[in-house]
Amino acid sequence: MFADRKASFKQPPRHILDAALSQEFRRNKALEEQKRRRARRVESERHIDLFADLNLGHSGDEAGNDDGPDIVREGITQLVPLLPRSEPDLAPVSDLEFHIESSAAAAAPQTPISAKRKGKWKKKGTKASNKNMSPWANKCMYAELLEMQEIDLWVGGEDGLPSDLESGWAALAPVPVGKRCLAVSHQGGGTIGVVPNTTIRSRVLGKPLIPRFPSPLPSDTVLDCILDSNWRENGILHVLDVLKWKGQDIADCESSFRFWWRDTRLSELPPSRPPTLSASPTTTQVSTQEYNAPTRYRFPYPTTFLHIPYYTNTTFTHLLSTIIPRARSSYYAQVSIPSELGDTDMMDIESSQFTDPAPRAAQTEIKSDGLLLYVAQAIYEPGTSPLSTWVPLTTPNIDGVANGIEQPSPLDVFERLVKRRVAQGTRWNKEVDMLS
């Protein structure tokens, strides 16, 4: 799917002119489908259909001038069919039917349980064939490339920007360069932050990228993250979204609430200290080969959880003044790195013990990969979705050239289209003022 989006980034005009093929049409259809599923789920949880046909009988006013009140002669047994059945065969049977069924069951040959199990697991298409499939495979909500087109190329075309961009969207910028993944914290005993309780899962296959490591995340938490491209040097894991927190499902909430919940909960986490140099046996070897610096620290696992800034104000003026400039530029973040062993292996005279080296602060550069846009009312759904769109900083092609023609930066095209929308709005306001 992602390769197809890369190949079809610069679509011919018919993909924009045809309403049935446009990204706006698919986005509205997906949002309506989400609303339908949510309403159906709420109704099923409230069991409204069980009480639809209930009747309490005629009231005293409706009974007229009868002698005495109208008595409801049906008992509560009429309500039994409305209740959910735990077994499919709860209907009463007569003695004759019971005798016939019992005789037939006794005469039928009995199949051993072992044969049943053997035949079941040998059947094709059962769960046995998918036992190697990871439950975390393709669980991330992956954004589509925003299909944009400058309308100077033809007459009457649309530019591809969402019609409700100023009121119904949330933006995340700058999106860091890295690998999309899931951070999953497991339940278990021991102290949080000491016992290995967290795994990093790949986006497509759901397989672990690094061994399980300790983190300050609470048990039964699932985060949508981006593993920094230089995480070995800075130990940073960027948190993009939250699916579950302490067993509470957050994926069914709207985008704006999920981002607020993400920032609030991450700010409450205690700081995580990086492991000492002695805990990383390959530090000297890897650093010497790549950097010719034996004392350079290499993180064995991520220790810093950074949230990606989000903006609910997506007006054109705020996009041009704040969001797009931040999506273009990199920024610096502060991380903790253990001090060198040569400077910190000093004995404490009072305790006659070697003191634990205090980490030192360091600045690291976070490079930007572009801008992400989320529909504010959309809930989190796995797989590629038009409810989230990506505006990359550079062209999807590695060299930025397709068919010998240099392609413009998608973020540059997005900025020009936003400026054009602002100019069109200003021109429209002037015309309205002149007519009034």
CORCOR-V299119 format. One record per pair of residues at least 4 apart in sequence whose ideal C-beta (glycine too) atoms are under 7 Angstrom apart, sorted by the first residue. I is the first residue (numbers start at 1). J is the second residue. Records with the same first field share a line. If there is no record, write none. Layout:
# CORCOR-V299119
I=J, J
This chain:
# CORCOR-V299119
1=5, 384
2=6
3=7
4=8
5=9, 144, 145
6=396
9=145, 396
11=15, 16, 147
13=17, 153, 154, 157
14=18
15=21, 147
16=22, 149, 157, 158, 160
17=157
18=22
19=25
20=25
23=27, 144, 147, 160, 386
24=28, 162, 163
25=29
26=30, 386
27=31, 386, 387
28=32
29=33
30=34, 385, 386, 387
31=35, 375, 377, 378, 387
32=36
33=37
34=38, 378, 379
35=39
36=40
37=41
38=42
39=43
40=44
41=45
42=46
43=48
48=52
50=82
57=70, 72
58=62, 63, 70
60=69
63=69, 70
66=70
74=78
85=90
93=97, 98
94=98
95=99
96=100
97=101
98=102
99=103
100=104
101=105
102=106
103=107
104=108
111=115, 116
113=117
114=118
115=119
116=120
117=121
118=122
119=123
120=126
121=126, 128
124=129
125=129
127=131
133=137
134=205, 206, 207
135=206
136=182, 184, 201, 206
137=204, 205, 206
138=204, 382, 383
139=182, 206, 382
140=180, 182, 203, 224, 382
141=224, 241, 380, 381, 382, 385, 388
142=383, 384
143=372, 388, 389, 390
144=384, 386, 389, 390
145=390, 396
146=160, 373, 389, 390, 391, 414
147=160
148=159, 160, 161, 410, 413, 414, 417
149=153, 157, 159, 160
150=159, 413, 416, 417
151=157, 158, 159
153=157
159=417
161=165, 417, 421
162=169
164=168
165=169, 314
166=314, 315, 316
168=375, 376, 377
169=314, 373, 374, 375, 376
170=255, 256, 259, 310, 311, 312, 314, 374, 376
171=310, 311, 314, 323, 371, 373
172=308, 309, 310, 372
173=309, 323, 326, 327, 371
174=326, 327, 329, 331, 368
175=308, 368, 369, 370, 371, 372
176=226, 228, 238, 366, 367, 368, 369
177=229, 367, 369
178=226, 227, 228, 229, 238
179=226, 227
180=203, 226
181=200, 201, 202, 203, 209, 225, 227
182=201, 222, 223, 224, 225
183=198, 200, 217, 223, 225, 237
184=198, 199, 201, 222
185=197, 198, 215, 217, 218, 219, 220, 221
186=197, 219
187=219, 220
188=195, 197, 219
190=194, 195
191=195
192=197, 216, 218
193=214, 215, 216, 270, 272
194=214
195=214
196=212, 213, 214
197=214, 215, 219
198=212, 213, 215, 217
199=208, 212
200=208, 209, 210, 227
201=206, 207, 208
202=206, 207, 209
210=301
213=301
215=272
216=269, 270, 272
217=221
218=246
220=244, 246, 247
221=244, 245, 246
222=243, 244
223=239, 242, 243
224=240, 241, 243
225=237, 238, 239, 240
226=238, 240
227=231, 237
228=234, 236, 237, 238
230=234
231=235, 236, 237, 299, 302
232=298, 299
233=364
234=335, 364
235=274, 299, 302, 303, 304, 335
236=302, 304, 306, 333, 335
237=302, 304, 305
238=306, 308
239=262, 266, 305, 306, 307, 308
240=308
241=258, 262, 380
242=250, 258, 261, 262
243=250, 251, 380
244=248, 249, 250
245=250, 265
250=258, 261
251=379, 380
252=379
253=257, 258, 379
254=376, 377, 378, 379
255=259, 374, 375, 376, 378
256=260, 312, 376
257=261
258=262, 380
259=263, 310
260=264
261=265
262=266, 307
263=267, 307
266=305, 307
269=305
272=303
273=336, 359
274=299, 303, 336, 337, 338, 359
275=279, 280, 300
276=338, 357
277=283, 297, 338, 341
279=300
280=298, 300
282=286, 298
283=287, 297, 298
284=288, 294
285=289
286=290, 298
287=291, 293, 294, 296, 298
288=292, 294
291=296
295=340
297=337, 338
299=303
304=335
306=333
311=323
313=318
314=318, 319
315=319
316=320, 418, 421, 422
317=321
318=322, 323
319=323, 324, 418
320=324, 415, 418, 419
322=326
323=327, 371
324=328, 411, 415
325=329
327=368, 370, 371, 393, 411
328=368, 393, 411
329=368
330=365, 366, 367, 368
331=366
332=363, 364, 365
333=364, 366
334=361, 363
335=362, 364
336=359, 361
337=359, 360, 362
338=357, 359
339=343, 344, 357, 358, 359, 360
340=344
341=345
344=357
345=354
346=355
347=354
348=353, 355
368=393
369=392, 393
370=390, 391, 392, 393, 411
371=391, 411
372=388, 390
373=388, 389, 391
374=378, 387, 388
375=387
378=387
381=385
391=410, 411, 414
392=396, 410, 411
393=409, 411
394=400, 409
395=400, 407, 409, 410
397=401, 402, 407
400=406, 407
401=405, 406, 407
402=407
408=412, 413
410=414
411=415
412=416
413=417
414=418
415=419
416=420
417=421
418=422
419=423
420=424
421=425
422=426
423=427
424=428
425=429
426=430
427=431
428=432
429=433
430=434
431=435
432=436
